[in-house]
Amino acid sequence: MAPSLRIDWLAAGLIVVGYAATAGGFLYRLGHEHEVKNLELTWNFTVLNVALMTAGLFLLFRNIHANRSNSRGWRLIDDVSRMSYGMYLAHIIVLNSIHSLLAPMLGNAFLRIPTIALTTFVITYLGVKLISLVPGSKYVIG
């Protein structure tokens, strides 16, 4: 796929529409649902709004120009992609710890969810990156 500004705008639009549907669905359910498991239905992996955001992110990454491959941002994306399987394997351990630590301090769900998600992502990445420096680590983290 050749890089295109039109594809970038389409990707950004898919992400914004998907996110708006996710946030709107959550806000709607927040006033009506009494069980947490029903609140989470708007960001389940099998719903259209999540598929829209995923497609938008895929198009953005697919449309990265080749001449940017030496930039610091591209190297970070490349490194995170190399660590992604190990991060997938380890994230739930980190998530449980971070949630226990941060959830009581952050009362607002709009602050709590992104903070816990970002903190989990960063700590998991750094931990897996550290493990990847050990010889033979590919057998542990993929």
N, CA, C and O atoms as CSV, one atom per row, in Angstrom:
chain,resi,resn,atom,element,x,y,z
A,1,MET,N,N,0.851,-1.166,0.000
A,1,MET,CA,C,0.000,0.000,0.000
A,1,MET,C,C,0.901,1.234,0.000
A,1,MET,O,O,1.756,1.390,0.872
A,2,ALA,N,N,0.703,2.089,-0.966
A,2,ALA,CA,C,1.485,3.315,-1.045
A,2,ALA,C,C,0.993,4.303,0.003
A,2,ALA,O,O,-0.209,4.406,0.243
A,3,PRO,N,N,1.928,5.039,0.636
A,3,PRO,CA,C,1.521,6.028,1.637
A,3,PRO,C,C,0.573,7.061,1.034
A,3,PRO,O,O,0.786,7.513,-0.092
A,4,SER,N,N,-0.457,7.433,1.762
A,4,SER,CA,C,-1.449,8.367,1.257
A,4,SER,C,C,-2.034,9.174,2.405
A,4,SER,O,O,-2.367,8.629,3.457
A,5,LEU,N,N,-2.153,10.467,2.193
A,5,LEU,CA,C,-2.759,11.343,3.192
A,5,LEU,C,C,-4.239,10.994,3.360
A,5,LEU,O,O,-4.791,11.114,4.454
A,6,ARG,N,N,-4.869,10.567,2.280
A,6,ARG,CA,C,-6.276,10.177,2.340
A,6,ARG,C,C,-6.467,8.971,3.274
A,6,ARG,O,O,-7.436,8.915,4.031
A,7,ILE,N,N,-5.551,8.023,3.215
A,7,ILE,CA,C,-5.609,6.848,4.090
A,7,ILE,C,C,-5.391,7.274,5.547
A,7,ILE,O,O,-6.044,6.751,6.450
A,8,ASP,N,N,-4.474,8.223,5.775
A,8,ASP,CA,C,-4.246,8.724,7.132
A,8,ASP,C,C,-5.524,9.337,7.709
A,8,ASP,O,O,-5.867,9.086,8.865
A,9,TRP,N,N,-6.226,10.136,6.908
A,9,TRP,CA,C,-7.461,10.752,7.374
A,9,TRP,C,C,-8.545,9.706,7.618
A,9,TRP,O,O,-9.300,9.800,8.586
A,10,LEU,N,N,-8.619,8.716,6.739
A,10,LEU,CA,C,-9.577,7.629,6.932
A,10,LEU,C,C,-9.275,6.883,8.232
A,10,LEU,O,O,-10.179,6.580,9.010
A,11,ALA,N,N,-8.002,6.594,8.454
A,11,ALA,CA,C,-7.591,5.880,9.672
A,11,ALA,C,C,-7.940,6.693,10.909
A,11,ALA,O,O,-8.487,6.152,11.870
A,12,ALA,N,N,-7.631,7.981,10.897
A,12,ALA,CA,C,-7.950,8.839,12.041
A,12,ALA,C,C,-9.461,8.890,12.264
A,12,ALA,O,O,-9.920,8.877,13.406
A,13,GLY,N,N,-10.227,8.949,11.187
A,13,GLY,CA,C,-11.682,8.954,11.299
A,13,GLY,C,C,-12.219,7.666,11.909
A,13,GLY,O,O,-13.120,7.703,12.747
A,14,LEU,N,N,-11.670,6.526,11.491
A,14,LEU,CA,C,-12.092,5.241,12.053
A,14,LEU,C,C,-11.803,5.173,13.549
A,14,LEU,O,O,-12.618,4.677,14.327
A,15,ILE,N,N,-10.643,5.673,13.936
A,15,ILE,CA,C,-10.272,5.659,15.350
A,15,ILE,C,C,-11.203,6.563,16.157
A,15,ILE,O,O,-11.678,6.166,17.221
A,16,VAL,N,N,-11.467,7.765,15.665
A,16,VAL,CA,C,-12.329,8.714,16.381
A,16,VAL,C,C,-13.758,8.181,16.487
A,16,VAL,O,O,-14.364,8.253,17.557
A,17,VAL,N,N,-14.303,7.649,15.390
A,17,VAL,CA,C,-15.672,7.116,15.414
A,17,VAL,C,C,-15.752,5.915,16.352
A,17,VAL,O,O,-16.688,5.809,17.144
A,18,GLY,N,N,-14.779,5.012,16.268
A,18,GLY,CA,C,-14.774,3.848,17.145
A,18,GLY,C,C,-14.656,4.234,18.605
A,18,GLY,O,O,-15.339,3.670,19.460
A,19,TYR,N,N,-13.788,5.200,18.893
A,19,TYR,CA,C,-13.625,5.649,20.277
A,19,TYR,C,C,-14.882,6.342,20.784
A,19,TYR,O,O,-15.294,6.133,21.925
A,20,ALA,N,N,-15.490,7.167,19.934
A,20,ALA,CA,C,-16.724,7.867,20.335
A,20,ALA,C,C,-17.839,6.863,20.638
A,20,ALA,O,O,-18.587,7.035,21.600
A,21,ALA,N,N,-17.948,5.827,19.825
A,21,ALA,CA,C,-18.966,4.799,20.074
A,21,ALA,C,C,-18.664,4.045,21.367
A,21,ALA,O,O,-19.577,3.713,22.123
A,22,THR,N,N,-17.397,3.777,21.617
A,22,THR,CA,C,-17.016,3.089,22.849
A,22,THR,C,C,-17.336,3.948,24.065
A,22,THR,O,O,-17.973,3.480,25.009
A,23,ALA,N,N,-16.898,5.195,24.046
A,23,ALA,CA,C,-17.138,6.098,25.178
A,23,ALA,C,C,-18.634,6.366,25.353
A,23,ALA,O,O,-19.138,6.368,26.476
A,24,GLY,N,N,-19.342,6.591,24.242
A,24,GLY,CA,C,-20.780,6.843,24.321
A,24,GLY,C,C,-21.540,5.638,24.863
A,24,GLY,O,O,-22.436,5.790,25.693
A,25,GLY,N,N,-21.189,4.454,24.401
A,25,GLY,CA,C,-21.823,3.241,24.899
A,25,GLY,C,C,-21.555,3.027,26.376
A,25,GLY,O,O,-22.436,2.609,27.126
A,26,PHE,N,N,-20.331,3.317,26.784
A,26,PHE,CA,C,-19.982,3.184,28.203
A,26,PHE,C,C,-20.781,4.169,29.045
A,26,PHE,O,O,-21.333,3.800,30.082
A,27,LEU,N,N,-20.842,5.417,28.601
A,27,LEU,CA,C,-21.584,6.434,29.358
A,27,LEU,C,C,-23.074,6.088,29.443
A,27,LEU,O,O,-23.706,6.287,30.481
A,28,TYR,N,N,-23.619,5.578,28.357
A,28,TYR,CA,C,-25.021,5.177,28.373
A,28,TYR,C,C,-25.244,4.040,29.367
A,28,TYR,O,O,-26.171,4.083,30.175
A,29,ARG,N,N,-24.391,3.033,29.299
A,29,ARG,CA,C,-24.522,1.876,30.194
A,29,ARG,C,C,-24.265,2.254,31.655
A,29,ARG,O,O,-24.834,1.647,32.562
A,30,LEU,N,N,-23.422,3.240,31.880
A,30,LEU,CA,C,-23.071,3.650,33.236
A,30,LEU,C,C,-24.303,4.036,34.050
A,30,LEU,O,O,-24.356,3.789,35.255
A,31,GLY,N,N,-25.285,4.638,33.400
A,31,GLY,CA,C,-26.481,5.053,34.109
A,31,GLY,C,C,-27.522,3.962,34.268
A,31,GLY,O,O,-28.459,4.114,35.052
A,32,HIS,N,N,-27.374,2.856,33.533
A,32,HIS,CA,C,-28.416,1.835,33.528
A,32,HIS,C,C,-27.984,0.476,34.066
A,32,HIS,O,O,-28.811,-0.263,34.601
A,33,GLU,N,N,-26.733,0.142,33.937
A,33,GLU,CA,C,-26.264,-1.196,34.323
A,33,GLU,C,C,-25.873,-1.237,35.788
A,33,GLU,O,O,-25.425,-0.242,36.359
A,34,HIS,N,N,-26.050,-2.398,36.381
A,34,HIS,CA,C,-25.712,-2.572,37.781
A,34,HIS,C,C,-24.569,-3.561,37.985
A,34,HIS,O,O,-24.073,-3.717,39.101
A,35,GLU,N,N,-24.151,-4.229,36.909
A,35,GLU,CA,C,-23.049,-5.181,36.991
A,35,GLU,C,C,-21.884,-4.691,36.135
A,35,GLU,O,O,-22.080,-4.210,35.018
A,36,VAL,N,N,-20.687,-4.817,36.664
A,36,VAL,CA,C,-19.490,-4.345,35.956
A,36,VAL,C,C,-19.308,-5.069,34.634
A,36,VAL,O,O,-18.911,-4.453,33.645
A,37,LYS,N,N,-19.593,-6.371,34.597
A,37,LYS,CA,C,-19.386,-7.134,33.363
A,37,LYS,C,C,-20.222,-6.579,32.210
A,37,LYS,O,O,-19.817,-6.688,31.053
A,38,ASN,N,N,-21.381,-5.988,32.506
A,38,ASN,CA,C,-22.202,-5.395,31.456
A,38,ASN,C,C,-21.678,-4.025,31.031
A,38,ASN,O,O,-21.907,-3.607,29.895
A,39,LEU,N,N,-20.991,-3.331,31.909
A,39,LEU,CA,C,-20.372,-2.054,31.542
A,39,LEU,C,C,-19.262,-2.252,30.525
A,39,LEU,O,O,-19.026,-1.391,29.677
A,40,GLU,N,N,-18.588,-3.376,30.610
A,40,GLU,CA,C,-17.435,-3.641,29.752
A,40,GLU,C,C,-17.805,-4.107,28.351
A,40,GLU,O,O,-16.916,-4.308,27.524
A,41,LEU,N,N,-19.068,-4.282,28.064
A,41,LEU,CA,C,-19.487,-4.793,26.760
A,41,LEU,C,C,-19.112,-3.858,25.614
A,41,LEU,O,O,-18.922,-4.318,24.488
A,42,THR,N,N,-19.005,-2.566,25.875
A,42,THR,CA,C,-18.700,-1.632,24.787
A,42,THR,C,C,-17.249,-1.709,24.322
A,42,THR,O,O,-16.938,-1.231,23.231
A,43,TRP,N,N,-16.359,-2.290,25.111
A,43,TRP,CA,C,-14.977,-2.428,24.644
A,43,TRP,C,C,-14.554,-3.886,24.530
A,43,TRP,O,O,-13.366,-4.204,24.588
A,44,ASN,N,N,-15.525,-4.762,24.369
A,44,ASN,CA,C,-15.257,-6.167,24.111
A,44,ASN,C,C,-14.612,-6.299,22.721
A,44,ASN,O,O,-14.850,-5.462,21.851
A,45,PHE,N,N,-13.816,-7.320,22.513
A,45,PHE,CA,C,-13.109,-7.470,21.241
A,45,PHE,C,C,-14.014,-7.873,20.087
A,45,PHE,O,O,-13.575,-7.870,18.937
A,46,THR,N,N,-15.250,-8.216,20.361
A,46,THR,CA,C,-16.150,-8.681,19.307
A,46,THR,C,C,-17.164,-7.635,18.872
A,46,THR,O,O,-18.141,-7.976,18.205
A,47,VAL,N,N,-16.961,-6.373,19.230
A,47,VAL,CA,C,-17.916,-5.334,18.858
A,47,VAL,C,C,-17.351,-4.463,17.746
A,47,VAL,O,O,-16.137,-4.340,17.587
A,48,LEU,N,N,-18.252,-3.865,16.982
A,48,LEU,CA,C,-17.875,-3.107,15.795
A,48,LEU,C,C,-16.980,-1.911,16.113
A,48,LEU,O,O,-16.036,-1.639,15.372
A,49,ASN,N,N,-17.259,-1.196,17.196
A,49,ASN,CA,C,-16.466,-0.001,17.502
A,49,ASN,C,C,-15.005,-0.345,17.765
A,49,ASN,O,O,-14.123,0.426,17.387
A,50,VAL,N,N,-14.727,-1.469,18.397
A,50,VAL,CA,C,-13.343,-1.889,18.613
A,50,VAL,C,C,-12.706,-2.293,17.284
A,50,VAL,O,O,-11.528,-2.021,17.050
A,51,ALA,N,N,-13.480,-2.940,16.417
A,51,ALA,CA,C,-12.975,-3.300,15.086
A,51,ALA,C,C,-12.621,-2.043,14.284
A,51,ALA,O,O,-11.624,-2.033,13.562
A,52,LEU,N,N,-13.429,-0.986,14.406
A,52,LEU,CA,C,-13.134,0.269,13.710
A,52,LEU,C,C,-11.818,0.875,14.190
A,52,LEU,O,O,-10.992,1.304,13.385
A,53,MET,N,N,-11.631,0.907,15.524
A,53,MET,CA,C,-10.383,1.463,16.062
A,53,MET,C,C,-9.183,0.612,15.639
A,53,MET,O,O,-8.127,1.152,15.310
A,54,THR,N,N,-9.339,-0.699,15.647
A,54,THR,CA,C,-8.255,-1.596,15.254
A,54,THR,C,C,-7.898,-1.386,13.785
A,54,THR,O,O,-6.721,-1.307,13.435
A,55,ALA,N,N,-8.909,-1.296,12.931
A,55,ALA,CA,C,-8.664,-1.062,11.505
A,55,ALA,C,C,-7.969,0.285,11.297
A,55,ALA,O,O,-7.050,0.394,10.485
A,56,GLY,N,N,-8.407,1.304,12.030
A,56,GLY,CA,C,-7.770,2.618,11.919
A,56,GLY,C,C,-6.308,2.586,12.327
A,56,GLY,O,O,-5.462,3.158,11.639
A,57,LEU,N,N,-5.998,1.926,13.439
A,57,LEU,CA,C,-4.600,1.819,13.870
A,57,LEU,C,C,-3.780,1.017,12.865
A,57,LEU,O,O,-2.643,1.375,12.557
A,58,PHE,N,N,-4.361,-0.071,12.354
A,58,PHE,CA,C,-3.654,-0.859,11.348
A,58,PHE,C,C,-3.325,-0.008,10.128
A,58,PHE,O,O,-2.206,-0.057,9.619
A,59,LEU,N,N,-4.303,0.776,9.655
A,59,LEU,CA,C,-4.062,1.630,8.494
A,59,LEU,C,C,-2.999,2.684,8.783
A,59,LEU,O,O,-2.181,2.988,7.914
A,60,LEU,N,N,-2.999,3.244,9.985
A,60,LEU,CA,C,-1.967,4.233,10.322
A,60,LEU,C,C,-0.577,3.606,10.294
A,60,LEU,O,O,0.352,4.172,9.717
A,61,PHE,N,N,-0.435,2.442,10.916
A,61,PHE,CA,C,0.869,1.785,10.928
A,61,PHE,C,C,1.253,1.287,9.543
A,61,PHE,O,O,2.430,1.295,9.183
A,62,ARG,N,N,0.280,0.861,8.775
A,62,ARG,CA,C,0.538,0.363,7.423
A,62,ARG,C,C,0.988,1.489,6.513
A,62,ARG,O,O,1.711,1.262,5.543
A,63,ASN,N,N,0.563,2.691,6.824
A,63,ASN,CA,C,0.806,3.840,5.966
A,63,ASN,C,C,2.031,4.653,6.390
A,63,ASN,O,O,2.236,5.755,5.881
A,64,ILE,N,N,2.834,4.141,7.295
A,64,ILE,CA,C,4.048,4.858,7.707
A,64,ILE,C,C,5.020,4.894,6.536
A,64,ILE,O,O,5.299,3.870,5.911
A,65,HIS,N,N,5.522,6.065,6.254
A,65,HIS,CA,C,6.418,6.260,5.116
A,65,HIS,C,C,7.774,5.603,5.366
A,65,HIS,O,O,8.285,5.612,6.486
A,66,ALA,N,N,8.343,5.041,4.317
A,66,ALA,CA,C,9.630,4.338,4.430
A,66,ALA,C,C,10.753,5.276,4.846
A,66,ALA,O,O,11.674,4.847,5.540
A,67,ASN,N,N,10.705,6.544,4.442
A,67,ASN,CA,C,11.792,7.461,4.784
A,67,ASN,C,C,11.791,7.850,6.256
A,67,ASN,O,O,12.727,8.507,6.712
A,68,ARG,N,N,10.776,7.466,7.003
A,68,ARG,CA,C,10.736,7.739,8.430
A,68,ARG,C,C,11.323,6.593,9.246
A,68,ARG,O,O,11.325,6.647,10.476
A,69,SER,N,N,11.812,5.571,8.582
A,69,SER,CA,C,12.226,4.358,9.292
A,69,SER,C,C,13.420,4.576,10.219
A,69,SER,O,O,13.680,3.726,11.070
A,70,ASN,N,N,14.141,5.661,10.090
A,70,ASN,CA,C,15.282,5.915,10.966
A,70,ASN,C,C,14.927,6.837,12.129
A,70,ASN,O,O,15.794,7.170,12.938
A,71,SER,N,N,13.680,7.248,12.221
A,71,SER,CA,C,13.301,8.166,13.281
A,71,SER,C,C,13.209,7.440,14.621
A,71,SER,O,O,13.069,6.218,14.666
A,72,ARG,N,N,13.286,8.190,15.694
A,72,ARG,CA,C,13.215,7.635,17.042
A,72,ARG,C,C,11.849,6.987,17.286
A,72,ARG,O,O,11.765,5.927,17.906
A,73,GLY,N,N,10.788,7.622,16.800
A,73,GLY,CA,C,9.440,7.076,16.959
A,73,GLY,C,C,9.284,5.728,16.275
A,73,GLY,O,O,8.696,4.800,16.831
A,74,TRP,N,N,9.820,5.630,15.056
A,74,TRP,CA,C,9.726,4.359,14.331
A,74,TRP,C,C,10.523,3.271,15.049
A,74,TRP,O,O,10.079,2.125,15.118
A,75,ARG,N,N,11.680,3.613,15.577
A,75,ARG,CA,C,12.476,2.612,16.310
A,75,ARG,C,C,11.739,2.141,17.561
A,75,ARG,O,O,11.813,0.965,17.916
A,76,LEU,N,N,11.027,3.054,18.232
A,76,LEU,CA,C,10.246,2.672,19.404
A,76,LEU,C,C,9.097,1.737,19.008
A,76,LEU,O,O,8.866,0.725,19.670
A,77,ILE,N,N,8.387,2.071,17.943
A,77,ILE,CA,C,7.305,1.208,17.459
A,77,ILE,C,C,7.847,-0.165,17.100
A,77,ILE,O,O,7.236,-1.184,17.422
A,78,ASP,N,N,8.991,-0.192,16.434
A,78,ASP,CA,C,9.614,-1.462,16.058
A,78,ASP,C,C,9.991,-2.271,17.300
A,78,ASP,O,O,9.788,-3.485,17.334
A,79,ASP,N,N,10.536,-1.607,18.314
A,79,ASP,CA,C,10.941,-2.307,19.527
A,79,ASP,C,C,9.726,-2.827,20.296
A,79,ASP,O,O,9.746,-3.952,20.795
A,80,VAL,N,N,8.675,-2.020,20.393
A,80,VAL,CA,C,7.459,-2.474,21.073
A,80,VAL,C,C,6.872,-3.667,20.329
A,80,VAL,O,O,6.384,-4.606,20.958
A,81,SER,N,N,6.911,-3.644,19.005
A,81,SER,CA,C,6.371,-4.781,18.256
A,81,SER,C,C,7.193,-6.041,18.499
A,81,SER,O,O,6.643,-7.143,18.524
A,82,ARG,N,N,8.493,-5.892,18.678
A,82,ARG,CA,C,9.341,-7.055,18.981
A,82,ARG,C,C,9.055,-7.607,20.385
A,82,ARG,O,O,9.195,-8.807,20.623
A,83,MET,N,N,8.661,-6.745,21.293
A,83,MET,CA,C,8.378,-7.157,22.673
A,83,MET,C,C,6.914,-7.541,22.883
A,83,MET,O,O,6.551,-7.992,23.969
A,84,SER,N,N,6.068,-7.372,21.865
A,84,SER,CA,C,4.622,-7.489,22.061
A,84,SER,C,C,4.166,-8.868,22.538
A,84,SER,O,O,3.239,-8.946,23.343
A,85,TYR,N,N,4.771,-9.940,22.080
A,85,TYR,CA,C,4.333,-11.260,22.530
A,85,TYR,C,C,4.654,-11.452,24.015
A,85,TYR,O,O,3.821,-11.942,24.777
A,86,GLY,N,N,5.850,-11.068,24.415
A,86,GLY,CA,C,6.208,-11.137,25.824
A,86,GLY,C,C,5.324,-10.236,26.666
A,86,GLY,O,O,4.962,-10.587,27.789
A,87,MET,N,N,4.975,-9.067,26.123
A,87,MET,CA,C,4.083,-8.157,26.835
A,87,MET,C,C,2.695,-8.777,26.974
A,87,MET,O,O,2.047,-8.650,28.013
A,88,TYR,N,N,2.257,-9.437,25.931
A,88,TYR,CA,C,0.963,-10.119,25.998
A,88,TYR,C,C,0.972,-11.182,27.088
A,88,TYR,O,O,0.005,-11.318,27.838
A,89,LEU,N,N,2.058,-11.929,27.174
A,89,LEU,CA,C,2.145,-12.988,28.178
A,89,LEU,C,C,2.213,-12.431,29.600
A,89,LEU,O,O,1.672,-13.035,30.526
A,90,ALA,N,N,2.868,-11.295,29.779
A,90,ALA,CA,C,3.139,-10.782,31.128
A,90,ALA,C,C,2.157,-9.720,31.606
A,90,ALA,O,O,2.106,-9.439,32.804
A,91,HIS,N,N,1.386,-9.127,30.721
A,91,HIS,CA,C,0.613,-7.945,31.104
A,91,HIS,C,C,-0.404,-8.211,32.208
A,91,HIS,O,O,-0.652,-7.324,33.025
A,92,ILE,N,N,-0.990,-9.380,32.260
A,92,ILE,CA,C,-2.034,-9.616,33.255
A,92,ILE,C,C,-1.461,-9.635,34.669
A,92,ILE,O,O,-2.133,-9.240,35.622
A,93,ILE,N,N,-0.228,-10.092,34.801
A,93,ILE,CA,C,0.437,-10.086,36.109
A,93,ILE,C,C,0.634,-8.644,36.567
A,93,ILE,O,O,0.335,-8.290,37.708
A,94,VAL,N,N,1.139,-7.827,35.659
A,94,VAL,CA,C,1.370,-6.415,35.972
A,94,VAL,C,C,0.034,-5.705,36.201
A,94,VAL,O,O,-0.097,-4.908,37.130
A,95,LEU,N,N,-0.953,-5.996,35.355
A,95,LEU,CA,C,-2.263,-5.354,35.474
A,95,LEU,C,C,-2.895,-5.598,36.838
A,95,LEU,O,O,-3.417,-4.669,37.454
A,96,ASN,N,N,-2.852,-6.833,37.312
A,96,ASN,CA,C,-3.437,-7.129,38.619
A,96,ASN,C,C,-2.754,-6.337,39.732
A,96,ASN,O,O,-3.421,-5.838,40.638
A,97,SER,N,N,-1.447,-6.223,39.666
A,97,SER,CA,C,-0.717,-5.466,40.688
A,97,SER,C,C,-1.014,-3.976,40.604
A,97,SER,O,O,-1.277,-3.329,41.618
A,98,ILE,N,N,-0.971,-3.440,39.399
A,98,ILE,CA,C,-1.200,-2.005,39.193
A,98,ILE,C,C,-2.636,-1.645,39.575
A,98,ILE,O,O,-2.876,-0.611,40.199
A,99,HIS,N,N,-3.581,-2.492,39.202
A,99,HIS,CA,C,-4.978,-2.213,39.533
A,99,HIS,C,C,-5.177,-2.173,41.047
A,99,HIS,O,O,-5.858,-1.288,41.564
A,100,SER,N,N,-4.586,-3.129,41.749
A,100,SER,CA,C,-4.706,-3.149,43.214
A,100,SER,C,C,-4.107,-1.898,43.840
A,100,SER,O,O,-4.603,-1.399,44.850
A,101,LEU,N,N,-3.040,-1.399,43.234
A,101,LEU,CA,C,-2.342,-0.241,43.775
A,101,LEU,C,C,-3.036,1.078,43.431
A,101,LEU,O,O,-3.213,1.931,44.301
A,102,LEU,N,N,-3.434,1.252,42.152
A,102,LEU,CA,C,-3.932,2.549,41.694
A,102,LEU,C,C,-5.439,2.735,41.799
A,102,LEU,O,O,-5.900,3.859,41.998
A,103,ALA,N,N,-6.215,1.673,41.671
A,103,ALA,CA,C,-7.676,1.818,41.657
A,103,ALA,C,C,-8.223,2.520,42.901
A,103,ALA,O,O,-9.105,3.369,42.771
A,104,PRO,N,N,-7.734,2.198,44.096
A,104,PRO,CA,C,-8.262,2.902,45.271
A,104,PRO,C,C,-7.935,4.407,45.279
A,104,PRO,O,O,-8.669,5.198,45.872
A,105,MET,N,N,-6.854,4.790,44.633
A,105,MET,CA,C,-6.449,6.200,44.632
A,105,MET,C,C,-7.182,7.025,43.579
A,105,MET,O,O,-7.317,8.239,43.730
A,106,LEU,N,N,-7.655,6.379,42.516
A,106,LEU,CA,C,-8.290,7.085,41.412
A,106,LEU,C,C,-9.777,6.751,41.394
A,106,LEU,O,O,-10.158,5.646,41.008
A,107,GLY,N,N,-10.612,7.686,41.804
A,107,GLY,CA,C,-12.038,7.423,41.902
A,107,GLY,C,C,-12.777,7.518,40.580
A,107,GLY,O,O,-13.717,6.759,40.345
A,108,ASN,N,N,-12.375,8.425,39.723
A,108,ASN,CA,C,-13.055,8.667,38.467
A,108,ASN,C,C,-12.653,7.613,37.440
A,108,ASN,O,O,-11.463,7.422,37.192
A,109,ALA,N,N,-13.630,6.924,36.837
A,109,ALA,CA,C,-13.337,5.860,35.860
A,109,ALA,C,C,-12.631,6.409,34.630
A,109,ALA,O,O,-11.806,5.710,34.041
A,110,PHE,N,N,-12.931,7.642,34.222
A,110,PHE,CA,C,-12.291,8.223,33.045
A,110,PHE,C,C,-10.810,8.504,33.285
A,110,PHE,O,O,-10.028,8.567,32.336
A,111,LEU,N,N,-10.435,8.669,34.517
A,111,LEU,CA,C,-9.029,8.836,34.865
A,111,LEU,C,C,-8.397,7.483,35.202
A,111,LEU,O,O,-7.263,7.207,34.811
A,112,ARG,N,N,-9.129,6.655,35.918
A,112,ARG,CA,C,-8.607,5.373,36.393
A,112,ARG,C,C,-8.259,4.425,35.255
A,112,ARG,O,O,-7.160,3.871,35.237
A,113,ILE,N,N,-9.168,4.225,34.306
A,113,ILE,CA,C,-8.956,3.233,33.245
A,113,ILE,C,C,-7.749,3.580,32.372
A,113,ILE,O,O,-6.883,2.725,32.190
A,114,PRO,N,N,-7.653,4.808,31.818
A,114,PRO,CA,C,-6.469,5.114,31.004
A,114,PRO,C,C,-5.162,5.104,31.801
A,114,PRO,O,O,-4.122,4.694,31.287
A,115,THR,N,N,-5.220,5.559,33.059
A,115,THR,CA,C,-4.006,5.586,33.883
A,115,THR,C,C,-3.504,4.177,34.157
A,115,THR,O,O,-2.311,3.899,34.032
A,116,ILE,N,N,-4.414,3.292,34.530
A,116,ILE,CA,C,-4.020,1.906,34.795
A,116,ILE,C,C,-3.536,1.237,33.516
A,116,ILE,O,O,-2.550,0.499,33.541
A,117,ALA,N,N,-4.219,1.486,32.394
A,117,ALA,CA,C,-3.814,0.882,31.115
A,117,ALA,C,C,-2.427,1.357,30.689
A,117,ALA,O,O,-1.578,0.545,30.323
A,118,LEU,N,N,-2.197,2.662,30.733
A,118,LEU,CA,C,-0.903,3.210,30.312
A,118,LEU,C,C,0.222,2.769,31.242
A,118,LEU,O,O,1.311,2.419,30.786
A,119,THR,N,N,-0.042,2.788,32.537
A,119,THR,CA,C,0.963,2.354,33.504
A,119,THR,C,C,1.310,0.883,33.305
A,119,THR,O,O,2.481,0.505,33.346
A,120,THR,N,N,0.292,0.058,33.090
A,120,THR,CA,C,0.518,-1.368,32.836
A,120,THR,C,C,1.337,-1.567,31.573
A,120,THR,O,O,2.264,-2.376,31.552
A,121,PHE,N,N,0.999,-0.831,30.517
A,121,PHE,CA,C,1.722,-0.949,29.246
A,121,PHE,C,C,3.199,-0.601,29.424
A,121,PHE,O,O,4.076,-1.352,28.996
A,122,VAL,N,N,3.467,0.531,30.053
A,122,VAL,CA,C,4.849,0.996,30.207
A,122,VAL,C,C,5.656,0.042,31.094
A,122,VAL,O,O,6.775,-0.331,30.741
A,123,ILE,N,N,5.101,-0.348,32.230
A,123,ILE,CA,C,5.833,-1.238,33.140
A,123,ILE,C,C,6.065,-2.601,32.491
A,123,ILE,O,O,7.147,-3.176,32.616
A,124,THR,N,N,5.051,-3.116,31.800
A,124,THR,CA,C,5.212,-4.410,31.126
A,124,THR,C,C,6.271,-4.318,30.034
A,124,THR,O,O,7.117,-5.203,29.909
A,125,TYR,N,N,6.223,-3.248,29.245
A,125,TYR,CA,C,7.238,-3.071,28.199
A,125,TYR,C,C,8.637,-3.023,28.804
A,125,TYR,O,O,9.542,-3.717,28.341
A,126,LEU,N,N,8.812,-2.211,29.828
A,126,LEU,CA,C,10.142,-2.082,30.436
A,126,LEU,C,C,10.616,-3.405,31.035
A,126,LEU,O,O,11.790,-3.756,30.913
A,127,GLY,N,N,9.710,-4.138,31.681
A,127,GLY,CA,C,10.073,-5.431,32.257
A,127,GLY,C,C,10.468,-6.448,31.197
A,127,GLY,O,O,11.463,-7.158,31.348
A,128,VAL,N,N,9.690,-6.515,30.132
A,128,VAL,CA,C,9.996,-7.462,29.054
A,128,VAL,C,C,11.268,-7.036,28.330
A,128,VAL,O,O,12.060,-7.885,27.920
A,129,LYS,N,N,11.472,-5.732,28.170
A,129,LYS,CA,C,12.700,-5.230,27.546
A,129,LYS,C,C,13.915,-5.640,28.374
A,129,LYS,O,O,14.929,-6.069,27.822
A,130,LEU,N,N,13.814,-5.510,29.698
A,130,LEU,CA,C,14.899,-5.944,30.583
A,130,LEU,C,C,15.161,-7.443,30.446
A,130,LEU,O,O,16.311,-7.867,30.329
A,131,ILE,N,N,14.098,-8.238,30.460
A,131,ILE,CA,C,14.250,-9.686,30.311
A,131,ILE,C,C,14.871,-10.031,28.962
A,131,ILE,O,O,15.642,-10.985,28.861
A,132,SER,N,N,14.541,-9.258,27.919
A,132,SER,CA,C,15.060,-9.550,26.578
A,132,SER,C,C,16.572,-9.365,26.482
A,132,SER,O,O,17.196,-9.879,25.554
A,133,LEU,N,N,17.159,-8.650,27.415
A,133,LEU,CA,C,18.608,-8.434,27.400
A,133,LEU,C,C,19.381,-9.634,27.955
A,133,LEU,O,O,20.595,-9.730,27.775
A,134,VAL,N,N,18.677,-10.546,28.630
A,134,VAL,CA,C,19.303,-11.734,29.209
A,134,VAL,C,C,19.496,-12.773,28.109
A,134,VAL,O,O,18.572,-13.011,27.330
A,135,PRO,N,N,20.663,-13.396,28.024
A,135,PRO,CA,C,20.861,-14.437,27.010
A,135,PRO,C,C,19.846,-15.577,27.185
A,135,PRO,O,O,19.576,-16.017,28.303
A,136,GLY,N,N,19.297,-16.037,26.074
A,136,GLY,CA,C,18.312,-17.117,26.099
A,136,GLY,C,C,16.912,-16.670,26.435
A,136,GLY,O,O,16.025,-17.505,26.611
A,137,SER,N,N,16.689,-15.366,26.528
A,137,SER,CA,C,15.381,-14.869,26.926
A,137,SER,C,C,14.304,-15.141,25.882
A,137,SER,O,O,13.117,-15.116,26.204
A,138,LYS,N,N,14.696,-15.399,24.643
A,138,LYS,CA,C,13.692,-15.654,23.619
A,138,LYS,C,C,12.856,-16.897,23.941
A,138,LYS,O,O,11.744,-17.046,23.436
A,139,TYR,N,N,13.380,-17.767,24.762
A,139,TYR,CA,C,12.626,-18.959,25.149
A,139,TYR,C,C,11.628,-18.661,26.256
A,139,TYR,O,O,10.726,-19.457,26.516
A,140,VAL,N,N,11.790,-17.512,26.909
A,140,VAL,CA,C,10.888,-17.123,27.990
A,140,VAL,C,C,9.817,-16.157,27.473
A,140,VAL,O,O,8.642,-16.308,27.807
A,141,ILE,N,N,10.205,-15.173,26.667
A,141,ILE,CA,C,9.269,-14.133,26.248
A,141,ILE,C,C,8.906,-14.186,24.764
A,141,ILE,O,O,8.128,-13.361,24.286
A,142,GLY,N,N,9.447,-15.119,24.061
A,142,GLY,CA,C,9.090,-15.276,22.659
A,142,GLY,C,C,9.942,-14.472,21.723
A,142,GLY,O,O,9.740,-14.519,20.510
